[in-house]
Amino acid sequence: MSDETYMHRCLQLAALGLGKTSPNPMVGAVIVYHGTIIGEGYHHQCGQAHAEINAINSVKDKTLLKESTLYVNLEPCSHFGKTPPCADAIIRHGIPKVVIGSIDYHDKVNGAGVRKLREANIEVTENVCREACEELNKRFFTFHRQHRPYIILKWAKTRNGFMDIERGSGNACPYWITNPALKVLSHKWRSEEDAIVVGYRTMQNDQPLLTTREYPGKSPRRFVMQRGTEVNSPLPCQALPDDAHEAVDTLYHLNIQSVIIEGGKQTLEKYLKTSLWDEARILIGNQIWEKGLPAPEVTGIIEKTVNIDDNQLIYVRRYL
């Protein structure tokens, strides 16, 4: 099989860590001996063993490592953090060849792992399926290259474009727009990100829990964009400045790598108007309201459209 085939297997394994490895990247590793996979592993959680170590540990006959190739979607680390350097373990076990998907842009790595391997006379192949590898770790790369979190905007709207009822009007329209399946999916999305942000009016009007109660995953850290620091929330919640640039800078310095923004129209438009977003996920229900608050307009590249029962999802990227 080709290098690309083994690298895609690394990506499959790495994706199993989605929502669990931050602030570390998602990494998968495969060890191949004369065309046969003899070991696999991925990074399960921050603070635990890295993918390369798990793959090496899964090999029953360690003598085969001296004639094997290690595939990994991200450059092996070369520094001591919560775990020892993976590059040192690769050298110690005598693995003669390493195939890498992407360089690690963390300032403590950024090519140092590759240099260490080559200095130990290990053959290194770089940039195999690089675009797919960088896409998988888009949160990690955005944080370290652009010095801000990866930002996902999410809202629901009716078939005729309304996202909320008219507040204080006595309008009896049902408030929930989409079907139960999309509610579960929305909570799954929350489990995949470090933080969730809403605006002051959303918190005041709806008192949302912002948890993953419909999905078995971790709840993100909760933030409210507002003036002042006194947050009116049923659960612990932290205030953010009521300015998109200042809010993003605050999140970055709190080591938040990714955020999903579920605010109302005013909050969403603060990010849309300043181009401080990477993805928009628009949920379209099957309801038609006579009146209400129009949903934001977004300009970007439609990545895909998905139908779930009688509802629809549109995934938009600011750029590809």
TANOR-V425722 format. One record per helix or strand of 2 or more residues. SS is the DSSP state (helix for helix, strand for strand). FROM is the first residue (numbers start at 1). LEN is the number of residues. If there is no record, write none. Layout:
# TANOR-V425722
ss->(SS/SS)
from->(FROM/FROM)
len->(LEN/LEN)
This chain:
# TANOR-V425722
ss->(helix/strand/strand/helix/helix/strand/helix/strand/helix/strand/helix/helix/strand/strand/helix/strand/helix/strand/strand/helix/strand/helix/strand/strand/strand/strand)
from->(3/28/36/51/62/68/86/97/112/123/130/138/150/162/180/195/200/221/238/244/258/265/279/293/301/311)
len->(15/6/7/8/6/7/7/6/8/3/7/9/8/3/12/5/7/5/3/10/4/9/6/2/8/7)
